Amino acid sequence: MAFAHNFNVAATHVFFLCVLVVSLKTSMNASAATWSLRDEGNPVKKKYTVGDTVRIAYKARTEDAVRRSLKSGYWTLNSSIILQDGGDLEIGNTTEKGKKKFWLKIRKADIRNSGLYSFMINGSVLRQWVVHVERDYEEPLSPCGRPLRHQVTHCVPYSYPDCKSFPGSPLNVNVSSHSLKGKAIIEVTWEPPTEGRNDLWGYQVHVVGKDFHAGHSQCQQINNKTGNLHSKFTKHIRYGAAYQVIVQSMPWYSSEDGAHTNEVSSEIRLIDMCHIRAKSLQCCSLINVTAEYSDKKIALAWGLPLQEECRQLDIFRVRWTNLQKPKQCVGKIEIKGKFNYTIHLNKECSRFNYSIKLDGGNKKADQWSKPSKMIILIPPPELGPPSGPVPRTDNTPKILIAVFCSLLGIAFCTSLVIYRIYFQQVRLTLPDHSADLRTNGDQPLLNCDSGKRKVFILHTRCCDKCNHVVHCFGTVLRSTELIEPSIDMWNTLDISPNVPRWYEDQVKKSDCVIVLGSSKMSRRCQNPSEEGDDPLQIRCQLNFVRGNIANNPDSHRFIPAFFTCNGGKKDIPDFLSHRWSYKLPKELDRVIFRVLNVEKIQPHRFQPIVVMGGNGHPFDEKKKELDKAVQEADSFHKNNLQV
């Protein structure tokens, strides 16, 4: 019995010892797994100046760290989680030399970007950086500003309301374009002004895109008076595009009417790339291109140009898509050794119209020629005569209905004529450029304390043609002399210091905000990762509008509209879809009436109603330019459909 008792006691001790060993081993493994993700090094210190690009990256060393980082890794700034919201901030990951790197990049850094950055997983710090962003110049002691320490820098936003004396305009400004290593560049030279040399401390050179590069803007600041007066712009300059170049003496000033500023403006259009690389395959175009449709087939044929360099085209690419069924009826093929091809269409795809692109290429050079684009019109199927005897029908009820509808239509037209005769329209003409608005006290539209109605046009940049449509729309509103429109493409210099603040101020302070819905806006709202040319992501712009409506749901300042060339009613943002939207350019007058609060006027029958334009007013000419721009944009989208 004693032996059995001692044996039980010993077995119990061995059991508890095993449990303790297993627990300690599990705890050590868990601790090792936890600390394997930690980086025990001190925070890395990085210094930048305002306008630089901040780059920090964490390199995962183990597969476990890579897997957890991809699943739940995130960045923080001073313990606050960083949410990627487009603009100048980018967050991503790449693989270099077999190692995964998680990175964060901030373009055009500011002082507010300073702080402690951390890359974390579920509260555990993997790596930290201390980022310090400082100004590259001292705060100006003079109300007229001062130059920076470096010879050439980014342009510093300027405002000199207390400056009393300014220099004159730069002299002998010369703008030229060249080609350097296959890239287009713009060079600007000038001479210092002869007036106000004591007030002069530098220059600012602006390049603003116009035709074929609308919305583009660059700026360089030259921080000296007379030495090396030369600027060169090499990035993002396009062949064949037009640019406006502005050279300003610093400090810069402007009179109240916006004239007599100490700046010189010049325009330049770059030559087409094919004028420089005439022997490039990219400048070749196929000749004798024909396309014929018959019996559910599209027969294509083409030929090679006579130039020797174009004879290197040894492969041809045909791409086609149905304009009404772009997802179901679409195709692509590469052909070698032939100069013709037949597209066979099934029954479902043998209707409507097709867009076809044809180009040639060279596999060795990896280059393609200019594409030839065609629209093939497929006639509707012909219906044969009905078989069998035609049953006789009694058309008497249909005739009676037609007669009744005709009489009803005549009565309606008669009442309309009577209304126009006895209650005729009296024109309330738009103010003329030379007229004094204060003399029109009897016109209700002109009796507003704020003067002109301030209108902000919110849109999504699509292409040069669509940007021109928005530009013409703004000029039409301005031609009324009652509306002062604002568009981001007109204010590139004002936007650059603080992009989100500029859009927020426009939405808050404008009397009306016209939101132009488009297919690009709808697509970028649904797919946040799609990049665009807008200075601020369109979702952020719409958030300002959504926030104002949330604070004041009864606000009627926000007017949804769309142009028929690049959108429809379905492209209006959801939170504005319940409001009355306007179809442009057809309902242009109604949009202007809405902006001017004409709808609030409650006239009696003998009082006038408003009619736009007339008597050679500039509004009529600007409206014709808008209609022409819409037609060109509509034709451009039809002929350049992506396949």
Secondary structure, 3 states (H helix, E strand, C coil): CHHHHHHHHHHHHHHHHHHHHHHHHHHHHHHHHHHCCCCCCCCEEEEEECCCCEEEEEECCCHHHHHHHHHHEEEEECCEECCCCCCCEEEEEEEECCEEEEEEEECCCCHHHCEEEEEEECCEEEEEEEEEEECCCCCCCCCCCCCCCCCEECCCCCCCCCCCCCCCCCEEEEEEEEEECCEEEEEEEEECCCCCCCCCCEEEEEEEECCCCCCCEEEEEECCCCCCCEEEECCCCCCCCEEEEEEEEECCCCCCCCCCCCEEEEEEECCCHHHHCCCCHHHCECEEEEEEEECCEEEEEEECCCCCHHHHCCEEEEEEEECCCCCCCEEEEEECCCCEEEEECCCCCCCCEEEEEEEEEECCCCEECECEEEEEECCCCCCCCCCCCCCCCCCHHHHHHHHHHHHHHHHHHHHHHHHHHHCCCCCCCCCCCCCCHHHCCCCHHHCCCCCCEEEEEECCCCCHHHHHHHHHHHHHHHHCCCEEEECHHHCHHHHCCCHHHHHHHHHHHCCEEEEEECHHHHHHHHCCCCCCCCCCCHHHHHHHHHHHHHHCCCCCCEEEEEECCCCCHHHCCHHHCCCCCEEECCCHHHHHHHHCCHHHCCCCCCCCCCCCCCCCCHHHHHHHHHHHHHHHHHHHHHHCCCC
